[in-house]
Amino acid sequence: MNTKKKILIAPLNWGLGHATRCIPIIKALEQHNYTPIIASDGDSLSFLQKEFPHLTALDLPSYNVVYSESRRTFKWKMAAQIPKIIKAIQKEKIAIQKIIEDYQIDGIISDNRLGIYSKNIPSVFITHQLNVLSGTTSWITTKVHSRYIAKFNQCWIPDFENFQTLSGILGHLKKPLKNCLYIGPLSRFEKKSLPIRYDLMVILSGPEPQRTLLEEKLSVELKKYKGQIIFIKGIVEVSQKTKKEDNITFYNFMNSEALEIAFNESNAVLCRSGYTTIMDLAKLNKKAFFIPTPGQYEQEYLAKKYKMEGVAPRCKQENFKYTDLNKIQLYRGFDIPAVDQNWEQLFSLFQSK
């Protein structure tokens, strides 16, 4: 008789960052005798199905968020989509009740999916954004977000509480929420001593159209770069595709195993300043150059924070020139000590009911 408890793990499909940082959690659940069940939509669901083909994977309602093509209109385009997001959250609440009943779920881990929780079983919310930055309206977005977080039994923050924090003000409120636990940074990668094959690794992610806009700009600008480049576009497709153009080797996507090797074989990384990417860079002690998504306050804050701390340079997307990469050597890169999560203690929540 199978007595393993079933834990639903549901990352938001908003770029691949939420899905990728769930990988170590899914692996830890299996190692601790739980049965993970994956639930998401779009690229995030497809990606996790490729990583864990043996696990049950379920479709959830999509938020269908579309980014603006310019920083100036980003906030207002996001605001216009709030009714659509609220409707998706309501659909999530309906969907989760049926999933719990149909699959006899014993616990929930939701990475930023606001409607995926239950009053009847232990429910965990994962976020690095307790302060939700939105310019002059940050106090409103933070308050609304906190009300959603309060509906969960626990909120896991993938950062240090008092040490050299990765998230800065994003993951640290002046008045802490009662249900929050700092679990340490999450990364699916391990640092390995491999020969350096690439002078630069480019890895793209995030919602459209900004992912494509950056790909197009970099594909032209980096042709002038003298070193060897591995360029992962971040497009999840049925099969992996590769193409070599002069000094650049392009991939549409890589699975975690191949990506871990590529990171370790690269001298520096050019990427967005998304928090999941930052956790990976910290785990691998890499040097980086950040181009934050235009108008995304969180990424702009993080890029500014790490430039001021002397960790990594940054620039606006529209201003990037290949010569900017020379600045990387002037910054110290990431040097954060490794941390091992106490999974047994964290998962004890699911033994309480």
ZAVOLO-540965 format. One record per residue (C-alpha): x, z, y; residue in one letter; residue number from 1. Coordinates in Angstrom, 3 decimals, m for minus. Example, Ala and Ser with C-alpha at 12.3 -4.5 7.8 and 13.67 -1.06 7.14 Angstrom:
<atoms>
12.300 7.800 m4.500 A 1
13.670 7.140 m1.060 S 2
</atoms>
This chain:
<atoms>
0.000 0.000 0.000 M 1
1.337 m0.976 3.446 N 2
1.358 2.136 5.630 T 3
3.422 0.719 8.489 K 4
1.824 1.251 11.872 K 5
1.026 m1.948 13.759 K 6
2.269 m2.102 17.342 I 7
1.094 m4.876 19.647 L 8
3.810 m6.005 22.066 I 9
2.508 m8.149 24.909 A 10
4.840 m9.556 27.599 P 11
3.583 m11.295 30.718 L 12
4.146 m15.060 30.787 N 13
5.792 m15.230 34.210 W 14
9.133 m16.836 33.517 G 15
10.804 m15.865 30.234 L 16
12.301 m12.573 31.422 G 17
9.438 m10.374 30.241 H 18
9.524 m11.983 26.796 A 19
13.305 m11.868 26.369 T 20
13.621 m8.191 27.229 R 21
10.992 m7.423 24.583 C 22
13.320 m8.791 21.872 I 23
15.347 m5.560 21.448 P 24
12.082 m3.592 21.360 I 25
10.612 m5.824 18.641 I 26
13.802 m5.518 16.580 K 27
13.824 m1.728 17.037 A 28
10.184 m1.493 15.915 L 29
11.032 m3.333 12.693 E 30
14.104 m1.166 12.138 Q 31
11.971 1.970 12.512 H 32
9.366 0.881 9.974 N 33
6.695 m0.456 12.330 Y 34
4.997 m3.844 12.151 T 35
5.182 m5.599 15.542 P 36
2.462 m8.074 16.470 I 37
3.262 m10.422 19.356 I 38
0.691 m11.354 21.999 A 39
1.217 m13.533 25.070 S 40
0.560 m17.090 26.263 D 41
2.374 m20.286 27.226 G 42
6.173 m20.466 27.123 D 43
6.586 m16.725 26.498 S 44
4.484 m16.892 23.341 L 45
6.221 m20.076 22.141 S 46
9.627 m18.529 22.777 F 47
8.878 m15.352 20.814 L 48
7.380 m17.366 17.964 Q 49
10.710 m19.196 17.680 K 50
12.604 m15.894 17.732 E 51
10.300 m14.137 15.241 F 52
8.585 m16.796 13.099 P 53
7.691 m14.181 10.446 H 54
5.546 m12.120 12.847 L 55
1.873 m12.541 13.715 T 56
1.531 m14.102 17.180 A 57
m1.693 m14.023 19.202 L 58
m2.860 m15.861 22.322 D 59
m3.827 m13.871 25.409 L 60
m5.571 m15.072 28.591 P 61
m3.187 m16.763 31.010 S 62
m2.612 m15.608 34.592 Y 63
m1.781 m19.248 35.484 N 64
0.247 m18.259 38.535 V 65
1.683 m21.201 40.475 V 66
4.552 m20.690 42.920 Y 67
4.760 m22.266 46.340 S 68
7.326 m24.980 46.991 E 69
8.491 m23.218 50.171 S 70
9.434 m19.659 51.037 R 71
7.258 m19.753 54.152 R 72
4.009 m20.216 52.225 T 73
4.964 m18.180 49.134 F 74
3.183 m14.952 50.078 K 75
m0.037 m16.651 51.125 W 76
m0.189 m18.842 48.049 K 77
0.242 m15.739 45.906 M 78
m2.469 m13.919 47.860 A 79
m4.857 m16.820 47.314 A 80
m4.378 m16.430 43.551 Q 81
m5.289 m12.720 43.442 I 82
m8.929 m13.402 42.404 P 83
m7.651 m15.560 39.531 K 84
m5.238 m12.812 38.440 I 85
m7.976 m10.161 38.546 I 86
m10.201 m12.404 36.428 K 87
m7.377 m12.808 33.890 A 88
m6.922 m9.016 33.746 I 89
m10.625 m8.607 33.012 Q 90
m10.333 m11.187 30.221 K 91
m7.349 m9.246 28.850 E 92
m9.425 m6.072 28.659 K 93
m12.039 m7.882 26.577 I 94
m9.434 m9.578 24.386 A 95
m7.505 m6.383 23.619 I 96
m10.575 m4.592 22.266 Q 97
m11.182 m7.392 19.767 K 98
m7.501 m7.546 18.800 I 99
m7.395 m3.778 18.168 I 100
m10.436 m4.038 15.920 E 101
m9.442 m7.232 14.082 D 102
m5.797 m6.272 13.455 Y 103
m6.153 m2.462 13.276 Q 104
m3.587 m1.920 16.024 I 105
m2.047 1.577 16.205 D 106
m0.228 1.246 19.522 G 107
0.372 m1.061 22.471 I 108
3.490 m1.996 24.456 I 109
2.564 m4.124 27.466 S 110
5.291 m5.665 29.605 D 111
3.548 m6.107 32.962 N 112
0.195 m7.224 31.479 R 113
m2.125 m4.986 33.484 L 114
m5.200 m5.307 31.262 G 115
m3.525 m4.715 27.901 I 116
m4.164 m1.024 27.211 Y 117
m6.672 1.182 25.420 S 118
m7.987 4.692 25.906 K 119
m8.237 5.066 22.131 N 120
m4.636 4.342 21.061 I 121
m1.229 5.114 22.630 P 122
m0.453 2.506 25.286 S 123
2.883 1.872 27.009 V 124
3.524 m0.165 30.157 F 125
6.992 m1.623 30.833 I 126
8.078 m2.446 34.365 T 127
11.124 m2.225 36.609 H 128
8.911 m2.522 39.699 Q 129
7.336 0.746 40.751 L 130
7.776 m0.394 44.339 N 131
6.173 m3.848 44.445 V 132
7.770 m5.581 47.406 L 133
5.553 m7.947 49.395 S 134
6.813 m7.623 52.954 G 135
4.579 m5.697 55.336 T 136
1.996 m5.202 52.563 T 137
4.426 m3.514 50.125 S 138
2.651 m0.161 50.453 W 139
m0.637 m1.752 49.358 I 140
0.769 m3.697 46.398 T 141
2.712 m0.620 45.273 T 142
m0.382 1.606 45.442 K 143
m2.531 m0.865 43.494 V 144
0.181 m1.281 40.866 H 145
0.521 2.516 40.503 S 146
m3.206 2.807 39.782 R 147
m2.891 0.332 36.929 Y 148
0.183 2.148 35.568 I 149
m1.761 5.427 35.541 A 150
m4.121 3.957 32.920 K 151
m1.281 3.920 30.352 F 152
0.004 6.918 28.391 N 153
3.581 6.126 29.367 Q 154
5.468 3.757 31.658 C 155
8.924 2.755 30.425 W 156
11.389 1.753 33.138 I 157
14.401 m0.201 31.816 P 158
16.962 1.397 34.119 D 159
18.919 4.575 34.705 F 160
17.120 7.405 36.482 E 161
19.964 8.985 38.424 N 162
23.056 6.980 37.545 F 163
24.218 3.676 39.112 Q 164
20.771 2.077 39.090 T 165
20.276 m1.625 38.443 L 166
16.844 m1.912 40.062 S 167
17.519 0.102 43.241 G 168
14.358 0.932 45.195 I 169
12.265 m1.301 42.909 L 170
12.338 1.147 40.021 G 171
12.554 4.413 41.957 H 172
9.695 5.910 43.959 L 173
10.192 8.759 46.428 K 174
7.377 10.552 44.610 K 175
7.783 9.802 40.868 P 176
4.751 8.952 38.740 L 177
3.953 11.551 36.066 K 178
3.908 9.179 33.090 N 179
7.216 7.392 33.773 C 180
10.290 7.470 31.517 L 181
13.656 5.844 32.275 Y 182
14.797 4.294 29.001 I 183
18.010 2.561 30.122 G 184
18.576 m1.183 30.636 P 185
17.313 m3.579 27.949 L 186
19.262 m6.615 26.793 S 187
19.047 m8.772 23.675 R 188
22.796 m9.548 23.893 F 189
26.043 m7.928 22.765 E 190
29.429 m8.332 24.406 K 191
31.887 m10.221 22.167 K 192
35.529 m11.216 22.509 S 193
35.290 m15.016 22.332 L 194
37.571 m17.700 23.834 P 195
36.348 m18.963 27.226 I 196
35.059 m22.554 26.850 R 197
33.148 m22.916 30.116 Y 198
34.156 m22.209 33.691 D 199
30.497 m21.858 34.632 L 200
27.231 m21.206 32.846 M 201
23.999 m22.216 34.578 V 202
20.814 m20.663 33.239 I 203
17.441 m21.372 34.820 L 204
14.161 m19.550 34.413 S 205
10.966 m18.672 36.238 G 206
7.676 m20.379 37.073 P 207
7.278 m23.920 38.333 E 208
7.753 m25.741 40.624 P 209
10.773 m23.674 41.690 Q 210
12.554 m23.967 38.338 R 211
12.455 m27.780 38.537 T 212
13.430 m27.836 42.218 L 213
16.553 m25.796 41.493 L 214
17.401 m27.885 38.418 E 215
17.253 m31.071 40.466 E 216
19.436 m29.659 43.230 K 217
22.066 m28.218 40.891 L 218
22.200 m31.335 38.695 S 219
23.377 m33.302 41.741 V 220
25.526 m30.700 43.478 E 221
27.458 m29.545 40.390 L 222
28.693 m33.047 39.595 K 223
31.331 m32.346 42.264 K 224
32.466 m29.156 40.483 Y 225
35.826 m29.531 38.735 K 226
35.363 m27.117 35.822 G 227
33.415 m27.295 32.557 Q 228
29.733 m26.323 32.825 I 229
27.100 m25.395 30.261 I 230
23.649 m25.870 31.813 F 231
20.574 m24.311 30.132 I 232
17.422 m25.579 31.811 K 233
15.051 m22.949 30.433 G 234
12.451 m25.420 29.155 I 235
10.914 m24.231 25.870 V 236
10.187 m27.245 23.671 E 237
9.627 m27.902 19.962 V 238
13.258 m28.823 19.326 S 239
16.549 m28.250 21.100 Q 240
17.942 m31.193 23.054 K 241
21.444 m31.608 24.417 T 242
23.079 m34.145 26.710 K 243
26.641 m34.441 28.056 K 244
27.228 m35.880 31.521 E 245
30.856 m35.786 32.658 D 246
31.751 m32.093 32.998 N 247
28.213 m30.772 32.342 I 248
26.621 m30.127 28.943 T 249
22.838 m29.815 29.317 F 250
20.498 m27.933 26.954 Y 251
16.725 m27.703 27.329 N 252
16.770 m24.204 25.825 F 253
18.731 m21.969 23.453 M 254
17.643 m19.287 21.037 N 255
19.037 m15.797 21.541 S 256
21.907 m16.162 19.083 E 257
23.227 m19.364 20.675 A 258
22.693 m18.029 24.186 L 259
24.648 m14.880 23.413 E 260
27.609 m17.028 22.339 I 261
27.296 m19.221 25.458 A 262
27.289 m16.170 27.747 F 263
30.360 m14.724 26.058 N 264
32.182 m18.076 26.220 E 265
31.539 m18.494 29.964 S 266
33.728 m17.243 32.789 N 267
30.896 m16.885 35.341 A 268
27.131 m17.390 35.554 V 269
24.985 m19.180 38.138 L 270
21.378 m18.002 37.922 C 271
18.304 m16.504 39.547 R 272
18.492 m12.839 40.476 S 273
15.688 m11.874 38.097 G 274
15.913 m8.345 36.746 Y 275
16.111 m9.296 33.068 T 276
19.044 m11.615 33.815 T 277
20.712 m8.790 35.752 I 278
20.358 m6.468 32.737 M 279
22.003 m9.145 30.565 D 280
24.856 m9.634 33.043 L 281
25.394 m5.880 33.175 A 282
25.497 m5.594 29.382 K 283
28.029 m8.441 29.147 L 284
30.077 m7.345 32.209 N 285
29.896 m10.818 33.748 K 286
30.584 m12.256 37.186 K 287
27.678 m14.147 38.731 A 288
26.360 m16.163 41.652 F 289
22.700 m15.613 42.580 F 290
20.154 m18.049 43.984 I 291
16.916 m16.035 44.293 P 292
13.568 m17.769 43.917 T 293
12.444 m18.626 47.480 P 294
9.868 m16.153 48.744 G 295
10.058 m13.832 45.731 Q 296
10.728 m10.507 47.438 Y 297
11.995 m8.793 44.276 E 298
14.705 m11.383 43.592 Q 299
15.695 m11.614 47.235 E 300
16.062 m7.836 47.399 Y 301
18.182 m7.696 44.223 L 302
20.449 m10.561 45.349 A 303
20.984 m8.836 48.701 K 304
21.616 m5.469 47.007 K 305
24.352 m6.845 44.739 Y 306
26.026 m8.784 47.527 K 307
26.164 m5.660 49.702 M 308
27.585 m3.662 46.774 E 309
30.339 m6.254 46.256 G 310
29.080 m7.240 42.793 V 311
27.982 m10.874 43.244 A 312
27.563 m13.437 46.048 P 313
24.261 m15.163 46.824 R 314
22.755 m17.922 48.932 C 315
19.404 m19.503 49.697 K 316
18.336 m22.318 47.394 Q 317
18.219 m24.943 50.129 E 318
21.720 m24.038 51.359 N 319
23.647 m24.106 48.069 F 320
26.855 m26.159 47.905 K 321
29.154 m26.302 44.896 Y 322
31.984 m24.895 47.036 T 323
29.981 m21.637 47.364 D 324
31.032 m20.869 43.792 L 325
34.561 m20.134 45.070 N 326
33.154 m16.869 46.433 K 327
32.621 m15.496 42.917 I 328
36.283 m14.498 42.591 Q 329
35.960 m12.304 45.699 L 330
33.363 m10.059 44.005 Y 331
34.007 m7.576 41.201 R 332
31.159 m8.585 38.888 G 333
29.009 m6.280 36.778 F 334
30.607 m3.257 35.194 D 335
27.869 m0.977 33.856 I 336
28.504 1.242 30.802 P 337
26.521 0.437 27.668 A 338
23.526 2.569 26.766 V 339
21.784 3.110 23.445 D 340
18.047 3.657 23.616 Q 341
16.635 6.615 21.663 N 342
14.012 4.508 19.912 W 343
12.960 7.249 17.525 E 344
12.051 9.486 20.429 Q 345
10.328 6.693 22.370 L 346
8.308 5.527 19.370 F 347
7.186 9.094 18.608 S 348
4.300 8.407 20.993 L 349
2.782 6.164 18.331 F 350
2.857 9.000 15.801 Q 351
0.792 11.269 18.045 S 352
m2.580 9.740 17.145 K 353
</atoms>
